[in-house]
Amino acid sequence: MLIVGELINSSRKAVRLAIEGRDSAAIQRLALSQAAAGADYIDINCGTRIDDEEETMQWLVQCIQEVCDAPLCIDSPAAGALAAGLEAAQRSDRPIMLNSITAESGRYAAVLPLVRKYKAKVVALLMDDSGMPETAADRIRIAGKLIGDLIRDGIPPGDIYLDPLVKPISTGNSFGRDVHEAVRYISERYPEVHKICGLSNISFGLPNRKILNQIFMIQAMTAGMDAYILDPLDRTMMGLLYGSRALLGNDPYCAGYLKAHRSGLYA
């Protein structure tokens, strides 16, 4: 199970203020706290900084790497910002992740050279030139094309993290079920390829969002999801994650669960 810590995002007020004030200590604390809580990668997203995203991305990467050894996930819809972040994050002693590529022809062509140049693990959104997927069948169709294209272009299957694009169940009754169906199919058909998602979209517009996100995480893990972009400082979420892994037989001798217990996570 791979965890990408989601908290360094300029859409969050605390991060926005830290960026505006160039408060490196605040950013560094946030990175270190996520790594200590179990994040395998630290996501960096400053997509709201339209006028200076590339410069801000470089500053955030340099700031974090001064104090934190966790690998980074460079996250942007803009290829220029991805390139700036990847260049700043070059370290031969640690892996790197790029978020994201899609099956859209223009974006694929712009981002693929970066994936290859930096030998990055890549989050691949199940979206093509026809737009966002509506059904499980749409996701499965796009997954087949995207996986085929990436492997053909030299990306190892184990470096691909498919994101099925979670949509709010408040806008479509089947949207949660569609994700599970697609993940099950992809897990069976492409066992080396990983599946990743953010959780918060599933509950958008509904009350008790944290509970719905937690339930969805467990359901998706049962379907085959093996990576998440989430808040690792959410102790309940992390506790459920370690427990679910153990119960699904994905935690040999319950080592991860026991480590979490000894750390006081369940206290």
TIVO-739602 format. One record per residue (C-alpha): residue in three letters; x, y, z. Coordinates in nm, 2 decimals, padded with zeros to 4 digits. Layout:
N
- ALA_X_Y_Z $
...
END
This chain:
267
- MET_00.00_00.00_00.00 $
- LEU_00.14_00.33_-00.11 $
- ILE_00.03_00.66_00.06 $
- VAL_00.07_01.00_-00.09 $
- GLY_00.03_01.28_00.15 $
- GLU_-00.20_01.54_00.01 $
- LEU_-00.16_01.84_00.24 $
- ILE_00.09_02.06_00.06 $
- ASN_-00.16_02.21_-00.18 $
- SER_-00.20_02.58_-00.24 $
- SER_-00.58_02.55_-00.24 $
- ARG_-00.55_02.51_00.14 $
- LYS_-00.55_02.84_00.32 $
- ALA_-00.26_02.75_00.55 $
- VAL_-00.04_02.65_00.26 $
- ARG_-00.15_02.95_00.05 $
- LEU_-00.04_03.19_00.33 $
- ALA_00.29_03.00_00.38 $
- ILE_00.36_03.04_00.01 $
- GLU_00.27_03.41_00.00 $
- GLY_00.49_03.47_00.30 $
- ARG_00.76_03.23_00.18 $
- ASP_00.73_03.07_00.52 $
- SER_00.96_02.77_00.46 $
- ALA_00.94_02.65_00.82 $
- ALA_00.56_02.60_00.79 $
- ILE_00.60_02.40_00.47 $
- GLN_00.88_02.19_00.62 $
- ARG_00.67_02.11_00.93 $
- LEU_00.39_01.99_00.71 $
- ALA_00.61_01.77_00.50 $
- LEU_00.79_01.62_00.80 $
- SER_00.46_01.56_00.99 $
- GLN_00.31_01.37_00.69 $
- ALA_00.63_01.16_00.65 $
- ALA_00.63_01.07_01.02 $
- ALA_00.26_00.98_01.00 $
- GLY_00.32_00.72_00.72 $
- ALA_00.32_00.90_00.39 $
- ASP_00.55_00.73_00.14 $
- TYR_00.54_01.03_-00.10 $
- ILE_00.47_01.40_-00.03 $
- ASP_00.25_01.55_-00.30 $
- ILE_00.32_01.91_-00.40 $
- ASN_00.05_02.10_-00.58 $
- CYS_00.05_02.48_-00.63 $
- GLY_-00.19_02.48_-00.93 $
- THR_-00.38_02.79_-00.79 $
- ARG_-00.06_03.00_-00.85 $
- ILE_-00.14_03.07_-01.21 $
- ASP_00.10_03.36_-01.24 $
- ASP_00.41_03.20_-01.08 $
- GLU_00.34_02.82_-01.06 $
- GLU_00.67_02.71_-01.19 $
- GLU_00.87_02.94_-00.96 $
- THR_00.65_02.84_-00.66 $
- MET_00.69_02.47_-00.74 $
- GLN_01.07_02.50_-00.74 $
- TRP_01.06_02.68_-00.41 $
- LEU_00.84_02.42_-00.25 $
- VAL_01.05_02.13_-00.37 $
- GLN_01.38_02.29_-00.26 $
- CYS_01.22_02.39_00.08 $
- ILE_01.10_02.04_00.15 $
- GLN_01.41_01.86_00.03 $
- GLU_01.62_02.06_00.28 $
- VAL_01.47_01.87_00.57 $
- CYS_01.27_01.58_00.45 $
- ASP_01.39_01.25_00.29 $
- ALA_01.05_01.13_00.17 $
- PRO_01.01_01.10_-00.21 $
- LEU_00.81_01.37_-00.38 $
- CYS_00.50_01.36_-00.60 $
- ILE_00.51_01.66_-00.84 $
- ASP_00.14_01.74_-00.91 $
- SER_00.02_01.99_-01.17 $
- PRO_-00.21_02.01_-01.47 $
- ALA_00.06_02.22_-01.64 $
- ALA_00.35_02.04_-01.81 $
- GLY_00.58_02.34_-01.75 $
- ALA_00.52_02.32_-01.37 $
- LEU_00.57_01.95_-01.38 $
- ALA_00.91_02.00_-01.56 $
- ALA_01.01_02.27_-01.31 $
- GLY_00.93_02.05_-01.01 $
- LEU_01.09_01.74_-01.15 $
- GLU_01.41_01.93_-01.24 $
- ALA_01.43_02.08_-00.89 $
- ALA_01.36_01.74_-00.73 $
- GLN_01.63_01.54_-00.91 $
- ARG_01.79_01.31_-00.65 $
- SER_01.96_00.99_-00.76 $
- ASP_01.90_00.84_-00.42 $
- ARG_01.52_00.85_-00.42 $
- PRO_01.23_00.78_-00.66 $
- ILE_00.99_01.04_-00.78 $
- MET_00.63_01.05_-00.89 $
- LEU_00.46_01.26_-01.15 $
- ASN_00.09_01.35_-01.12 $
- SER_-00.04_01.32_-01.39 $
- ILE_-00.07_01.20_-01.75 $
- THR_-00.40_01.12_-01.93 $
- ALA_-00.50_00.95_-02.26 $
- GLU_-00.58_01.30_-02.40 $
- SER_-00.36_01.33_-02.70 $
- GLY_-00.22_01.67_-02.62 $
- ARG_-00.15_01.60_-02.26 $
- TYR_00.00_01.26_-02.33 $
- ALA_00.24_01.40_-02.58 $
- ALA_00.34_01.69_-02.35 $
- VAL_00.39_01.48_-02.03 $
- LEU_00.53_01.15_-02.16 $
- PRO_00.88_01.29_-02.23 $
- LEU_00.90_01.40_-01.87 $
- VAL_00.80_01.06_-01.74 $
- ARG_01.07_00.90_-01.95 $
- LYS_01.34_01.17_-01.88 $
- TYR_01.31_01.15_-01.50 $
- LYS_01.22_00.77_-01.49 $
- ALA_00.92_00.88_-01.28 $
- LYS_00.64_00.67_-01.14 $
- VAL_00.33_00.82_-01.30 $
- VAL_-00.03_00.88_-01.20 $
- ALA_-00.24_00.81_-01.51 $
- LEU_-00.59_00.96_-01.50 $
- LEU_-00.85_00.76_-01.68 $
- MET_-00.96_01.05_-01.91 $
- ASP_-00.93_01.08_-02.29 $
- ASP_-01.03_01.32_-02.56 $
- SER_-01.39_01.24_-02.51 $
- GLY_-01.37_01.38_-02.15 $
- MET_-01.44_01.24_-01.80 $
- PRO_-01.55_00.87_-01.78 $
- GLU_-01.91_00.81_-01.68 $
- THR_-01.93_00.44_-01.64 $
- ALA_-01.71_00.14_-01.54 $
- ALA_-01.70_00.04_-01.91 $
- ASP_-01.56_00.39_-02.00 $
- ARG_-01.29_00.35_-01.74 $
- ILE_-01.19_00.00_-01.85 $
- ARG_-01.18_00.12_-02.22 $
- ILE_-00.95_00.41_-02.14 $
- ALA_-00.74_00.20_-01.90 $
- GLY_-00.67_-00.05_-02.18 $
- LYS_-00.55_00.23_-02.42 $
- LEU_-00.35_00.42_-02.16 $
- ILE_-00.17_00.11_-02.02 $
- GLY_-00.10_-00.02_-02.37 $
- ASP_00.04_00.32_-02.48 $
- LEU_00.26_00.37_-02.17 $
- ILE_00.41_00.02_-02.19 $
- ARG_00.47_00.06_-02.56 $
- ASP_00.65_00.39_-02.49 $
- GLY_00.88_00.22_-02.24 $
- ILE_00.71_00.28_-01.90 $
- PRO_00.73_-00.03_-01.68 $
- PRO_00.39_-00.16_-01.57 $
- GLY_00.49_-00.13_-01.20 $
- ASP_00.55_00.24_-01.24 $
- ILE_00.20_00.31_-01.36 $
- TYR_-00.06_00.42_-01.11 $
- LEU_-00.41_00.44_-01.27 $
- ASP_-00.65_00.69_-01.12 $
- PRO_-01.01_00.59_-01.20 $
- LEU_-01.14_00.95_-01.13 $
- VAL_-01.37_00.93_-00.84 $
- LYS_-01.69_01.13_-00.88 $
- PRO_-01.94_01.24_-00.62 $
- ILE_-02.22_00.99_-00.54 $
- SER_-02.44_01.30_-00.47 $
- THR_-02.45_01.34_-00.85 $
- GLY_-02.48_00.98_-00.96 $
- ASN_-02.60_00.67_-00.77 $
- SER_-02.36_00.44_-00.94 $
- PHE_-02.04_00.65_-00.93 $
- GLY_-01.89_00.46_-00.63 $
- ARG_-01.98_00.12_-00.77 $
- ASP_-01.84_00.21_-01.11 $
- VAL_-01.50_00.28_-00.96 $
- HIS_-01.50_-00.05_-00.77 $
- GLU_-01.60_-00.24_-01.09 $
- ALA_-01.32_-00.08_-01.29 $
- VAL_-01.06_-00.14_-01.02 $
- ARG_-01.15_-00.51_-01.00 $
- TYR_-01.12_-00.55_-01.37 $
- ILE_-00.79_-00.37_-01.39 $
- SER_-00.65_-00.57_-01.10 $
- GLU_-00.73_-00.89_-01.27 $
- ARG_-00.64_-00.79_-01.63 $
- TYR_-00.32_-00.59_-01.54 $
- PRO_-00.19_-00.73_-01.21 $
- GLU_00.14_-00.54_-01.23 $
- VAL_-00.03_-00.20_-01.27 $
- HIS_-00.12_00.00_-00.96 $
- LYS_-00.44_00.17_-00.88 $
- ILE_-00.45_00.51_-00.69 $
- CYS_-00.72_00.76_-00.60 $
- GLY_-00.80_01.06_-00.39 $
- LEU_-01.10_01.00_-00.16 $
- SER_-01.27_01.33_-00.09 $
- ASN_-01.46_01.36_-00.42 $
- ILE_-01.68_01.07_-00.34 $
- SER_-01.85_01.26_-00.06 $
- PHE_-01.87_01.60_-00.21 $
- GLY_-02.20_01.78_-00.13 $
- LEU_-02.30_01.54_00.15 $
- PRO_-02.29_01.55_00.53 $
- ASN_-02.05_01.34_00.74 $
- ARG_-01.79_01.34_00.46 $
- LYS_-01.51_01.19_00.67 $
- ILE_-01.72_00.88_00.74 $
- LEU_-01.81_00.83_00.37 $
- ASN_-01.45_00.88_00.27 $
- GLN_-01.34_00.62_00.52 $
- ILE_-01.60_00.37_00.41 $
- PHE_-01.51_00.42_00.05 $
- MET_-01.14_00.37_00.12 $
- ILE_-01.21_00.03_00.27 $
- GLN_-01.44_-00.07_-00.01 $
- ALA_-01.19_00.04_-00.28 $
- MET_-00.91_-00.15_-00.11 $
- THR_-01.13_-00.47_-00.11 $
- ALA_-01.17_-00.41_-00.49 $
- GLY_-00.80_-00.39_-00.54 $
- MET_-00.70_-00.03_-00.48 $
- ASP_-00.34_-00.03_-00.36 $
- ALA_-00.25_00.34_-00.33 $
- TYR_-00.42_00.65_-00.20 $
- ILE_-00.37_01.02_-00.20 $
- LEU_-00.50_01.13_00.15 $
- ASP_-00.43_01.31_00.47 $
- PRO_-00.19_01.09_00.67 $
- LEU_-00.25_01.31_00.98 $
- ASP_-00.61_01.17_00.99 $
- ARG_-00.54_00.90_01.26 $
- THR_-00.88_00.73_01.21 $
- MET_-00.82_00.70_00.84 $
- MET_-00.47_00.56_00.88 $
- GLY_-00.59_00.32_01.15 $
- LEU_-00.86_00.18_00.92 $
- LEU_-00.61_00.16_00.64 $
- TYR_-00.36_-00.06_00.84 $
- GLY_-00.64_-00.27_00.98 $
- SER_-00.80_-00.33_00.64 $
- ARG_-00.46_-00.43_00.49 $
- ALA_-00.42_-00.69_00.76 $
- LEU_-00.77_-00.83_00.72 $
- LEU_-00.73_-00.86_00.34 $
- GLY_-00.41_-01.06_00.38 $
- ASN_-00.19_-00.78_00.24 $
- ASP_00.01_-00.73_00.55 $
- PRO_00.24_-01.04_00.61 $
- TYR_00.22_-01.15_00.98 $
- CYS_00.03_-00.82_01.04 $
- ALA_00.36_-00.65_01.07 $
- GLY_00.23_-00.31_00.96 $
- TYR_-00.08_-00.33_01.18 $
- LEU_00.13_-00.42_01.48 $
- LYS_00.38_-00.14_01.41 $
- ALA_00.09_00.10_01.39 $
- HIS_-00.04_-00.03_01.72 $
- ARG_00.29_00.00_01.90 $
- SER_00.32_00.36_01.77 $
- GLY_00.00_00.45_01.96 $
- LEU_-00.21_00.51_01.65 $
- TYR_-00.51_00.33_01.80 $
- ALA_-00.47_00.49_02.15 $
END
